[in-house]
Amino acid sequence: MFRIPASVWGGPDFLQRWRATDNGLEAVAAQHCDICLILDELSQVDPKVAAEIAYLLANDQGKQRANRSGYARPRAEWRLLFGEIPLADQVARAGKKSRAGQEVRLLDLPADAGAGLGVFEQLHGHGSGASFSKVIELAACSYYGTAGPAFVQKIIVTH
């Protein structure tokens, strides 16, 4: 399902995973600066680590590091919008309680359109939300990477 929102900006490789090293996530965050960072599979990350990742990504900059000479290297920086399942749910799996500072940093949007069809308002002739979702996902894997840039271009031209 995460391939669908990822298709707004890029192809199948645009979708990233929570399961990564801190250094790897810093690089991914910098690459996604000023666009969405779509991370999938939060449940594969240790809940304690998930909370720390939320802080890392929301702080807009990586860890300060030194070069071989001992001088400070430039920090990786980014501005992101990211999220997946509620962080509080993931942290609760570890028997912990999430902190408010962590929760405000991770986008948590309810995905229920209120029509009894989950995220969908209608199924457009498909028998179930699952089958409609599959059709959209297949289309997203075939046609991708144009909606986001076209949206930004439209804003630039009209303003």
Secondary structure, DSSP 4 states (H G I P E B T S, - for coil): -THHHHTTT--GGG-EES-S-HHHHHHHHHHTTTSEEEEE-GGGS-HHHHHHHHHHHHTTB----B-TTSPBPPPPB---EEE-S-HHHHHHTTT----HHHHTTSB------SSSBTTBS--TT-SSHHHHHHHHHHHHHHS-SSHHHHHHHHHHHH-
